[in-house]
Structures are given as structure tokens and as C-alpha cells.
Amino acid sequence: TPPPPPRSGLSAGDGCGHTLLTPHSGTLSSKNYPGTYPNHTACRWRLRAPPGTSLLLAFGDVDLEPSEHCARSSLLLADPQAGTAYGPYCRNAGPAAPLLVTNSSTVTVLFNSTSHRSGRGLLLSYATSQHPDLVSCLVRGTHYTQEHVSVYCPAGCKDIDGDIWGNPSQGYRDTSVLCKAAVHAGVIADELGGQVTLSREKGITLYESAFANGLHSKRGSLSEKRLIFHKACGDTLEVAAFNASSWWHEVDVLGQDRAWVAERAALSTTGHSWAAEPGSEAAWLELDLGARRNVTGIITKGSSEQYNYYVTSYRVSSSRDGKNWRPYRGSGGQEDKVFEGNSDSHGEVSNAFIPPIVARYVCITPQSWHQHVALKVALVGCQMARVRAPRPYVPSVPKEVPVPTSHPASRTPIPGVALDPEKAGSTLLVMLLIGGFVLLCSSLLLLAFLCRRKRKPAAELNCGITKGYPKLESSQVCSLQSLPPPSSTLASFPTVAAPGDLSLTHSPEYAEPDLVQVSPSSQTGPSTFKPLLDEGYTLPLVVSHYDVPGKYHEYAEPLPPEPEYATPFSEPEPTGTRRSPCSITGHPGSLPLRYDAPRPGELPTGELPPWGLGGACTTPRAERTASPAGDVPSPEGSRFQLGDCPLSHVYHEAL
């Protein structure tokens, strides 16, 4: 015999299990779910949505023993008014999709069973068409791969079998049942359901267990991801003052006093808590927040680990002025809600206020306790949002607005610049091109200046000392004065007067050789003097030791084993020539040397040579001694200074 038809939103039959039906959402299951459903049972649920909406059905689990045409056990959905039916469903003929969208606001769910051996039964949830993201109570966090998830959880998922790991502060293991974890976190109320927003973040090593909102979570190990539920108003509120019905003045066995005053009811207090005087009836604890606050939850704790006192259940009432009190009844609004308290003296228990409490004063009335009424408490919420008072309506006088004759400009004009809307884009492009061109030219000029500045020291260096490198090309900067023509019988002498003291002279790094006019057939010997620029040598630009070309020698070739003085350019002395007054004789084994100096007597009497006084070879008469030959002074008798004869070479014996 089929069961009688149920009333709106109710169930009827001996095969009905957990059932919670509300106008906007609900959950239903077969008897003993997830265990084996009984034989020869039936159940009928009547689902009805508000007018103007339709129903969505989410199949959590349909595990009915298979049979031909689902004759032994079946699930059938029907709309008697529209004559629409869905099913029958069983294990071998299940729903095609986990979500069924109907076009009706009323659906009847029929479940029948006969003799069978196995099957968990069925689990079904529903919601209105306003929530297309409806999910089943069995959906876990691992079913999603995106970082942010937003779903609608139906009412009634709290008592559905499923494990959760974690707590509201740490988050939950991603293998937790999503909607049940949302109830544990206080995001939604089980009797209402609601929208849940969460994020999947990196997992942690250990998830601690907690008791919150009537659910126990488990202690979990490491997971790849964890679930963090978003709660807008969940800050710890500051309590301005505590007040209590009484407090316990304890004197222990050692005669020490211990005051369990109301101020010790703060959750952050170390040591013992507040406790009511033993034997007192109707104990209560009042919290003054100082101003109106939006209170969304409460956290309670026992006395401490040293004392095993705690409250197991309590009621909550609130007031805005401290005189008129209103008990909290939750979302149902029928009876005062009794919250589950602590099961030990050291653990924390959280309970959410859905809907929240708007008040300044909150009073906690213990209903049951262990040994003594002892309590620590904290309130969770946020400040009240400031709502501006609406301004009075003032009718405005309409103004005449000229009708535009052309299309309005789609761009905001620049102040002081008139731009044609059709040419604004091309003008901007031209401005950008001009700016880029100017920037490019500036960069090139700066680069050229830096290169010129870098090459200037190199050019100056080329004019300095050459160290035996062949000159590749001539330089105008380093050009020297041209030598006298070959027909000249004069040598190139310095034009600056020679100093009188050698120690006061500033000698260059390399000695400059005398430039002597030689015949093409004569050959010069090896020399350590700086080579002439006309001989094809120049100093390369050397910035670092890596820049020296490998095929050129940086230094002069080593000298052959000769005396440790420079060897001047020499050529055989013609027969019958006269020696220069500055020539030095008397050195044994020395070859006769001659320099291209003017012979005495070639210049008129009293006329200076062309190179000036500094080039004349004068010897004081008081210090001259005639040689045995009579015409050339001997080395022993010649005592002249080096500065007296700048054209002569003075040789020194080797050390």
C-alpha cells in the first residue's frame, strides 16, 4: 500500500532517512544511508519552490540494487500537475547528469524497495533556480582545480556522513567534504544553507582538530591543497567591561585566596577563569562592548588545565541599551537556541551567529556545566557599517540643453589644445614619432661625444714615445718639422739654450738622437733611441694590455753586447778635414768622429751661427790647455762644463 501523500515540504513513509526541507534548499536520503537501505520500504517527499522559480536537483548518490527496468528498487521524480516524470533510476540506470534542471516549482520524489541484498540507497539535494551553482553534500575540495571556488551548499549537509580535517583558523584539508566544512567554519548555517566562497591554497604539514558549530573535525596530515573559507566579518571584538551575577572567592587547603572575578573571563587571560559562586542559581556573565557591534560568533573555554571546570551548554541574549534583552533564536526563530559548549577545561569551542547579533551588551547564561560554572569567552564580529541618512528629495529645474549637430567627441579634449576627433589618433602618432626621433638623435650625439673624448687621449698618446712599432699611416697631429734639404751641411740642433747644470735639466723618457744628414749608401748601426716617424714607426693605441697587437713588439729590440752607452751615428772621416772644436780626442781605441757642425772660419768674424748662442761651442780661455799637436786641446787639459758645449756627447766609463 503506497504511503499517504505528504504535506508541502514534508516526507512520509518508513523508508525515509535524514531529511531537511526548506523553501530555498534541502537534503533528503534513504533510511540508514550510507548503510544498506531496508527491504520493502517506501518514502515520498514533496518539494516545492517559491512561486516564479523552478527546482534544481543534485544527485549525490544513487546506489540501488540493479534489476530489469529497476523493478526491485527505484527512484522516480514526477510532477503530477505538468505530467512530467524523470526515471526510474537504479544502479544500472542512473541519472545522465549530476544536476537535473526542471521547469516546475513542484516535484514529488518516490523511493521504493523490495527484497535486495546490497545498496547504499540514495542522497538527493535541491535548490531553486536562483542558485545554478548548486552542489551535493558529498562534493569534496579535490573535485576542483581552480584556485577560487564559489558554490551553493544546500541545507541539511551537517548530518550527512563525511569527514573533515582542520579548523577555521588553519583551514581544512582539501579532501574534506566541502559543505560540511563550511558549516564547521561558521560560514553557513546548516538549517539554511547558502553561498560559499573559498580559495585553494598550499597545504600545511598538520591540521589540528576542533569542535565548532556542533561538529568535530579530525586531525589531518599533510595535503597538497587546503581550503580557506572567506568570512567578511570575523575579527575578535574588544570587550570594554565584564559583569557577572557572582564570583567565587576560593580559599584552598593551604589557606591561599584565589579570586575568580568576572574580569578573568577574557579569553586571553592566563591562569584561572571566571567562576560563579558555588551553589548560586541562574548564573550569568555579561560583556559590554562599549558600542554597538555586529557580532557574528562566540568562542568559549573552560577554567584551565589545572582546574577541570567548564560549561557544556549555554544560551545567549543581547541588548542595545542594557535594559531590554532579547534571546537568540537562530534562523528558525521558534525557540531559544542552546549552544553546545566545551567538553574539557582547556579546548576552545566556536559557535556562529547566523544571522548575526547587533548589540552592545551580550549575556551568556550557562545551562549545564562540569563541577563548577567556569568560563572564558571572546566575541567575534566587526564594527557597524555607517549608513548615511538619505538626503531629502529636491526637484531640479531642467535646463535647456543644445542639441548637438554632429557626433559627440569620443575623447576628452586636452585643455588649451583643439583636436579634431577624427585626427586625434594620427596627431598623437606623429607626436610620438617626433619625440622618438629627438631622443634617437640625442643618443647618437652623446655617443659621438664620448667616442671623440675617448679617442683624444689615444691621439695624444700617438704623439708621445714610440716603442718600435711600425707606423701604419701618417698622422697630421703627430707630424714633425721637415728635415733640411739633403744639400744642407748643417745638422738639426735644439733651438733652446742648454742649461748650465745637468742636474737641473728635465730629461725625457727616451733620449732624442741627433738627426744627421747621411748619404744613401751609409748604414746606421743599432740604436736604443726612439725611432724616427719617417722610418715607419708609430705608437699604437693601447688601452689595456689585451689590446696590444701580437705581431708588433712593444719594446725595442735587445742591444748587442757592447759598452753600456749609446752608440752614435757614425761615418768615416774624409781625409784632410779639420776637426770640430767640440770634438774629443785622446781616448785610446776610439774612432775619429765628426758631426755636421760649421767649420771654424766658415762664418764671418763676429757673426753668430744660425742656431743662436745656445748652439755655439765656447770654452773659457783660462781653462784651456794646448795639446802636443798644438791645434786641438787634450782631454787632460780641457775642463769645460757639459752645458758649455751642447753639441758634444760626453761618455762615461761603465760602473
C-alpha positions in Angstrom: 0.0 0.0 0.0 1.6 3.3 -1.0 2.1 5.9 1.8 -0.3 8.8 2.0 0.7 12.0 0.2 2.8 14.3 2.5 2.1 17.9 3.1 4.1 20.6 1.4 7.8 20.2 2.1 7.4 17.1 4.2 8.1 13.4 3.8 6.1 10.3 4.6 6.9 6.6 4.7 9.0 4.1 6.6 11.9 4.3 4.1 12.8 8.0 4.8 16.1 8.8 6.2 17.8 12.2 7.0 15.5 14.9 5.7 15.7 18.7 5.9 13.4 20.6 3.6 13.2 24.4 3.4 11.7 26.7 0.8 15.0 27.5 -0.9 17.0 24.3 -0.5 17.1 21.0 1.3 18.6 17.5 1.5 17.0 14.1 1.8 18.2 10.5 1.9 17.0 6.9 2.3 16.9 5.2 5.6 20.3 4.0 7.0 22.3 5.9 4.4 25.1 5.3 3.7 24.4 1.8 5.0 22.2 -0.7 3.3 18.6 0.5 2.9 15.9 -1.8 4.4 13.7 -4.2 2.4 10.2 -3.5 1.4 10.2 0.2 2.3 8.9 3.3 0.6 9.2 7.1 1.1 7.7 10.1 -0.6 9.0 13.6 -0.5 7.2 16.6 -1.8 9.4 19.5 -2.9 8.0 23.0 -3.6 9.9 26.1 -4.6 8.6 29.7 -4.1 6.3 31.0 -6.9 8.1 32.1 -10.0 11.0 29.8 -9.6 11.8 26.2 -10.6 13.7 23.4 -8.9 17.2 22.1 -9.4 18.0 18.6 -8.2 21.6 17.5 -7.4 22.1 13.7 -7.3 24.6 13.0 -4.5 24.4 9.2 -4.6 22.0 6.7 -6.2 23.1 3.2 -5.3 20.0 1.0 -5.6 20.3 -2.7 -6.4 20.2 -3.2 -10.1 17.3 -5.0 -11.8 15.5 -5.1 -15.1 13.6 -1.8 -15.5 14.6 -1.0 -11.9 11.8 -3.3 -10.7 13.2 -4.2 -7.3 14.4 -0.8 -6.1 13.9 2.5 -7.9 13.9 6.3 -7.6 11.2 8.3 -9.6 10.8 12.0 -9.9 7.5 13.3 -11.1 5.4 16.5 -11.5 1.7 15.5 -11.2 0.5 18.9 -12.3 2.5 19.0 -15.5 2.5 15.3 -16.1 6.4 15.2 -16.3 8.4 12.3 -14.9 12.1 11.5 -14.6 13.3 8.0 -14.1 13.1 5.4 -12.8 16.7 5.3 -11.6 18.8 2.5 -10.1 22.4 1.3 -10.2 22.3 0.1 -13.8 20.2 3.1 -15.0 21.4 6.1 -13.2 20.9 9.8 -14.0 22.7 11.1 -17.1 24.0 14.2 -15.3 24.6 15.0 -11.6 22.4 18.1 -11.9 18.8 17.9 -13.1 17.1 21.2 -14.2 13.3 21.1 -14.1 10.8 23.5 -15.4 8.4 23.1 -12.5 8.2 24.5 -9.0 6.8 21.3 -7.5 8.4 17.8 -7.7 7.5 14.6 -5.9 10.3 12.2 -5.1 9.3 8.5 -4.8 11.6 5.8 -3.4 10.6 2.1 -3.3 12.5 -1.1 -2.4 11.7 -4.8 -2.4 13.9 -7.8 -1.4 17.5 -7.0 -2.1 21.0 -7.8 -0.9 23.1 -4.6 -1.3 22.8 -0.9 -2.0 23.5 2.3 0.0 20.3 3.9 -1.1 20.0 7.5 -2.3 21.1 11.0 -1.3 19.5 14.0 -3.1 19.7 17.8 -2.6 17.7 20.5 -4.2 17.6 24.3 -4.5 15.7 26.9 -6.5 16.7 28.1 -10.0 18.2 31.2 -8.4 21.2 29.1 -7.5 22.5 27.3 -10.6 25.8 26.5 -8.9 24.1 24.0 -6.5 26.4 21.2 -5.4 25.8 17.9 -3.5 26.6 17.4 0.2 29.2 14.9 -0.8 31.4 17.2 -3.0 34.9 17.5 -1.7 37.6 20.1 -2.2 39.6 17.8 -4.5 36.8 18.0 -7.1 38.0 21.4 -8.1 41.3 22.5 -9.8 40.8 26.3 -9.8 42.2 28.5 -7.0 38.9 30.3 -6.2 35.7 28.4 -5.9 32.1 29.7 -5.3 29.3 27.2 -4.9 25.9 27.0 -3.3 25.6 24.5 -0.4 22.1 23.2 0.4 20.6 23.0 3.8 21.0 19.7 5.8 24.6 18.7 5.0 25.7 18.8 8.6 24.5 15.3 9.5 25.5 13.6 6.2 28.3 11.2 6.6 31.7 12.7 5.6 35.0 13.6 7.2 36.6 17.0 7.7 40.1 17.8 8.8 41.2 21.1 10.2 39.7 24.2 11.8 38.6 27.7 10.9 41.9 29.4 11.7 44.2 26.9 9.9 41.9 25.9 7.1 40.8 22.5 6.0 42.4 19.6 4.2 41.3 19.5 0.5 39.9 16.0 1.0 37.3 17.3 3.4 33.6 17.4 2.5 33.1 20.9 1.3 29.6 21.9 2.6 30.1 20.2 5.9 33.4 22.0 6.4 31.6 25.3 5.6 29.2 24.6 8.5 32.1 23.8 10.8 33.8 27.1 9.8 30.6 29.1 10.6 30.2 30.3 7.0 26.7 29.0 6.6 24.0 27.7 8.9 23.0 24.1 8.4 19.3 24.9 8.6 19.6 27.5 5.8 22.4 26.6 3.5 23.9 29.4 1.5 26.6 30.6 -0.9 30.2 29.5 -0.1 33.3 31.3 -1.3 36.7 29.7 -0.7 40.2 29.5 -2.1 42.5 26.6 -2.6 45.9 27.4 -1.1 49.1 25.5 -0.4 48.7 22.7 2.1 50.3 22.5 5.5 52.0 19.7 7.4 49.4 19.2 10.2 45.8 20.1 10.6 44.6 20.4 14.2 41.1 19.2 15.2 38.5 21.4 16.7 34.9 21.4 17.8 32.8 24.1 16.2 29.1 24.6 15.5 28.2 21.2 16.7 30.8 19.4 14.5 34.0 17.6 15.4 36.8 17.8 12.9 39.7 15.3 12.7 43.4 15.8 13.0 44.9 15.6 9.5 48.3 15.1 7.9 50.0 16.9 5.0 47.9 17.6 1.9 48.7 19.3 -1.4 46.0 21.9 -1.0 43.9 23.3 1.8 40.5 25.1 1.8 40.3 28.6 3.2 36.7 29.9 3.6 36.2 33.6 3.2 34.3 35.3 6.0 33.8 39.0 5.8 33.1 39.8 9.5 35.3 37.7 11.7 37.6 39.9 13.9 37.9 39.5 17.6 36.0 42.2 19.4 37.4 44.2 22.3 35.4 44.0 25.5 35.1 47.2 27.5 33.9 45.7 30.7 32.8 42.4 32.3 30.0 41.9 34.8 28.7 38.7 36.4 25.9 37.5 38.7 28.6 36.4 41.2 32.2 35.4 41.5 33.9 32.7 43.6 36.3 33.6 46.4 38.2 30.4 46.9 40.4 29.5 49.8 42.5 26.4 49.1 43.8 23.8 51.6 46.9 25.8 52.1 44.9 28.9 53.1 45.7 30.8 50.0 43.0 33.1 48.5 42.1 32.9 44.8 39.6 35.3 43.3 37.6 34.0 40.2 36.3 37.5 39.4 34.5 38.5 36.2 37.5 40.3 34.7 39.2 36.9 34.4 36.6 35.8 31.8 38.6 37.3 28.9 39.9 34.5 26.6 43.4 36.0 26.5 43.8 35.8 30.3 46.4 33.4 31.6 45.7 31.3 34.6 42.2 30.5 36.0 39.0 31.9 34.6 35.8 33.5 35.9 33.7 31.2 38.1 30.3 31.8 39.7 29.9 31.3 43.4 29.2 27.6 44.1 25.5 26.9 44.9 24.3 30.0 43.2 21.4 29.7 40.8 20.9 31.3 37.4 24.5 32.4 36.9 25.2 34.7 34.1 28.1 36.6 32.5 27.7 40.0 30.8 30.0 41.5 28.2 30.0 45.3 27.4 31.4 46.1 24.0 31.4 49.8 24.6 29.3 50.5 21.4 27.0 48.6 19.1 28.8 45.9 17.2 28.0 43.3 14.6 28.6 40.1 16.5 28.9 37.0 14.2 30.3 34.4 16.6 31.5 33.4 20.1 34.4 31.4 21.4 34.3 29.7 24.8 36.9 27.9 27.0 37.0 26.2 30.4 38.8 27.3 33.6 42.3 26.0 32.7 44.3 22.8 32.6 44.9 22.9 36.3 41.2 23.1 37.2 38.7 20.9 35.4 35.8 23.3 35.3 33.8 24.1 32.2 30.3 24.9 30.8 28.8 22.3 28.5 25.8 24.3 27.1 24.5 27.9 27.3 22.1 30.4 25.9 22.8 33.9 24.6 20.8 37.1 24.8 21.6 40.6 23.7 20.7 44.2 24.4 21.4 47.5 22.8 20.8 49.6 26.0 21.5 47.1 28.8 17.8 47.0 29.9 15.8 45.3 27.2 17.1 41.8 26.5 16.3 39.6 23.5 17.2 35.9 23.5 18.9 34.5 20.4 16.8 32.0 18.5 18.8 31.5 15.4 17.4 31.2 11.9 14.3 29.3 12.9 13.0 31.9 15.3 10.8 29.5 17.2 12.7 28.6 20.3 15.7 29.9 22.2 18.8 28.3 20.7 21.0 26.3 23.0 24.6 26.3 22.0 27.0 23.4 22.6 29.8 24.3 24.9 33.0 22.7 26.0 33.9 19.0 26.6 37.1 19.8 28.6 38.7 22.6 30.5 41.4 23.7 28.0 39.9 23.4 24.5 38.2 26.2 22.6 34.8 25.8 21.0 33.3 28.2 18.4 29.7 28.9 17.5 28.4 31.2 14.8 25.5 33.6 15.0 23.6 33.3 11.7 22.0 35.8 11.4 24.4 38.0 13.4 23.6 39.9 16.6 23.6 43.7 16.5 24.0 44.9 20.1 26.3 46.4 22.6 25.7 44.0 25.5 25.8 40.3 25.2 24.8 38.0 28.1 25.7 34.3 28.4 23.6 32.1 30.6 25.1 28.6 31.4 22.6 25.7 31.1 24.9 22.8 32.1 28.4 22.6 33.4 31.1 20.3 34.8 31.7 20.7 38.6 31.7 24.5 38.6 30.4 27.3 36.3 33.7 28.5 35.0 34.1 30.3 31.7 36.4 32.2 29.4 34.9 33.9 26.4 35.6 36.0 23.3 33.2 37.6 20.8 33.8 37.7 17.0 32.4 40.3 14.6 33.1 43.7 13.3 32.1 47.3 13.7 28.8 48.6 12.4 28.8 49.9 8.9 28.0 53.6 8.9 24.8 54.3 6.9 24.3 57.8 5.7 20.9 59.3 6.2 19.1 59.8 2.9 19.0 63.4 1.7 15.6 65.0 1.2 14.4 65.0 -2.4 14.7 68.4 -4.1 13.3 68.6 -7.6 15.7 70.1 -10.0 14.8 72.6 -12.6 15.5 71.2 -16.1 17.9 73.3 -18.1 17.9 73.8 -21.8 20.5 71.7 -23.4 21.5 72.5 -27.0 21.0 69.7 -29.5 24.4 68.7 -31.0 24.5 69.0 -34.7 27.4 66.5 -35.2 28.5 63.3 -33.5 29.9 64.0 -30.0 33.6 63.6 -29.5 34.5 60.2 -28.0 37.7 61.6 -26.4 38.2 64.1 -23.7 39.9 67.2 -25.2 43.2 68.4 -23.8 42.9 71.8 -22.1 44.2 74.5 -24.4 44.6 72.2 -27.4 41.9 71.9 -30.0 42.0 68.5 -31.6 39.8 67.1 -34.3 38.2 63.9 -33.1 38.9 62.2 -36.4 42.6 63.3 -36.5 43.3 62.9 -32.8 44.8 59.4 -33.3 47.1 60.4 -36.2 48.2 63.6 -34.3 49.2 61.5 -31.3 51.1 59.1 -33.5 53.0 62.0 -35.1 53.9 63.4 -31.7 55.2 60.1 -30.6 57.3 59.7 -33.7 58.8 63.2 -33.3 59.7 62.5 -29.7 61.3 59.2 -30.6 63.4 60.9 -33.3 64.6 63.6 -31.0 65.5 61.0 -28.4 67.4 59.0 -31.0 69.4 62.0 -32.3 70.3 63.0 -28.7 71.6 59.5 -28.0 73.7 59.5 -31.2 75.2 62.9 -30.4 76.1 61.8 -26.9 77.7 58.6 -28.2 79.8 60.5 -30.7 80.9 62.9 -28.0 82.0 60.0 -25.8 83.9 58.3 -28.7 85.7 61.6 -29.5 86.6 62.1 -25.9 87.9 58.6 -25.7 90.0 58.9 -28.9 91.6 62.2 -27.9 93.9 60.7 -25.3 94.8 58.0 -27.8 95.8 60.6 -30.4 97.8 62.4 -27.8 99.4 59.1 -26.9 100.4 58.5 -30.5 102.4 61.8 -30.4 104.4 60.5 -27.5 107.1 57.8 -27.3 107.1 55.1 -29.9 108.5 51.8 -28.8 109.4 50.1 -32.0 106.0 49.6 -33.7 105.8 50.3 -37.4 103.7 53.2 -38.4 100.8 52.2 -40.5 99.7 55.6 -41.6 100.8 59.2 -41.1 99.1 61.4 -38.6 98.7 65.2 -39.0 98.6 65.7 -35.3 102.0 64.0 -34.8 103.7 65.4 -37.9 107.2 66.8 -37.2 109.0 69.6 -38.9 110.6 68.5 -42.1 114.3 67.9 -42.2 116.6 70.3 -44.0 117.2 69.5 -47.7 119.9 67.0 -48.4 122.2 69.6 -49.8 122.5 71.3 -46.4 125.7 70.8 -44.5 124.1 71.7 -41.2 122.7 69.3 -38.6 119.5 69.8 -36.7 120.3 71.1 -33.2 118.0 72.1 -30.4 117.0 75.7 -30.5 116.6 76.0 -26.8 119.6 77.1 -24.8 121.2 74.3 -22.9 121.1 74.6 -19.1 124.2 75.1 -17.2 123.7 72.3 -14.7 122.8 68.8 -15.8 121.0 68.1 -12.5 118.6 70.9 -13.2 117.6 69.6 -16.6 114.4 67.6 -17.2 115.3 64.7 -19.4 112.6 62.9 -21.4 111.9 59.2 -21.0 113.9 58.4 -24.1 116.9 60.3 -25.4 116.3 62.1 -28.6 119.0 61.3 -31.2 120.8 63.9 -33.3 119.3 64.0 -36.8 122.3 63.7 -39.1 122.3 64.1 -42.8 123.8 60.9 -44.2 124.3 59.6 -47.6 122.0 57.0 -49.0 124.8 54.5 -49.2 125.7 54.8 -45.5 124.2 52.3 -43.0 123.3 53.1 -39.4 124.1 50.7 -36.5 121.8 49.5 -33.9 120.4 52.2 -31.6 118.3 52.4 -28.4 117.0 55.9 -29.4 113.3 56.3 -30.3 112.9 55.5 -34.0 112.0 58.4 -36.3 108.4 58.8 -37.5 109.7 58.9 -41.1 111.2 55.5 -40.7 107.7 54.0 -40.4 107.2 53.6 -36.7 104.4 54.9 -34.5 102.9 54.0 -31.1 99.6 52.0 -31.3 96.6 52.9 -29.2 96.9 50.8 -26.1 94.0 50.9 -23.7 94.9 47.8 -21.8 97.5 45.0 -22.2 94.9 42.9 -24.1 94.8 45.5 -26.9 98.5 45.2 -27.9 98.7 43.5 -31.3 100.7 40.3 -31.2 102.7 40.9 -34.4 104.3 44.1 -33.1 106.9 44.5 -30.4 106.0 46.9 -27.7 109.7 47.5 -26.7 112.9 48.0 -28.7 115.0 45.0 -29.8 117.7 44.0 -27.2 121.1 45.6 -27.8 124.1 43.5 -28.8 126.9 43.0 -26.2 128.6 46.4 -26.4 129.6 49.1 -23.8 126.8 50.5 -21.7 126.5 53.7 -23.5 124.6 54.7 -26.6 126.4 54.4 -29.9 126.0 57.5 -32.0 125.5 57.6 -35.7 129.0 57.4 -37.4 130.5 57.7 -40.8 134.2 57.6 -41.9 136.0 60.9 -41.7 137.3 62.1 -45.1 141.0 62.8 -45.5 142.1 66.3 -44.9 139.2 67.5 -42.9 139.5 69.6 -39.9 138.2 68.5 -36.5 135.4 70.4 -34.8 136.5 72.5 -31.8 134.0 70.4 -29.7 135.4 67.0 -30.7 137.0 64.9 -28.0 140.3 63.1 -28.7 142.7 61.2 -26.6 140.6 58.2 -25.9 142.5 55.1 -26.8 140.9 52.9 -29.4 138.2 55.4 -30.3 137.4 56.2 -33.8 137.5 59.7 -35.1 134.0 61.2 -35.1 132.7 64.1 -36.9 129.4 66.0 -36.6 127.9 68.2 -39.2 128.7 71.4 -37.5 130.1 74.5 -39.2 133.8 74.6 -39.5 135.7 77.4 -37.8 136.2 80.1 -40.2 133.2 79.4 -42.4 131.3 82.1 -40.6 132.3 85.7 -40.8 134.1 87.2 -37.9 131.6 88.4 -35.2 128.6 86.6 -36.8 126.6 84.1 -34.8 125.6 80.8 -36.1 122.0 80.3 -37.2 121.0 78.3 -34.2 121.8 81.1 -31.8 124.1 81.4 -28.8 122.9 78.2 -27.3 124.4 76.2 -30.2 127.9 77.9 -30.0 130.7 75.8 -28.6 132.6 78.1 -26.3 135.3 77.1 -23.9 136.8 79.5 -21.3 140.3 80.5 -22.3 141.5 80.4 -18.8 140.8 76.7 -18.6 142.2 75.6 -22.0 145.5 73.7 -22.3 147.2 73.2 -25.6 147.8 69.7 -26.7 151.1 68.5 -28.0 149.7 68.8 -31.6 149.1 72.4 -30.9 145.7 72.7 -32.6 143.3 70.5 -30.5 143.0 70.7 -26.7 144.0 67.5 -24.9 141.5 65.6 -22.7 143.6 66.3 -19.6 143.7 70.0 -20.2 140.1 70.6 -21.3 137.9 71.4 -18.3 134.7 72.6 -19.7 131.1 72.1 -18.5 128.6 70.0 -20.3 126.4 73.0 -20.7 129.2 74.9 -22.4 129.1 72.6 -25.4 125.5 71.3 -26.1 126.5 69.7 -29.4 129.1 67.3 -27.9 128.5 63.9 -26.5 130.0 63.1 -23.1 130.8 59.5 -22.4 131.2 58.0 -19.0 133.1 54.9 -18.0 131.0 51.9 -17.2 130.4 51.2 -13.5 
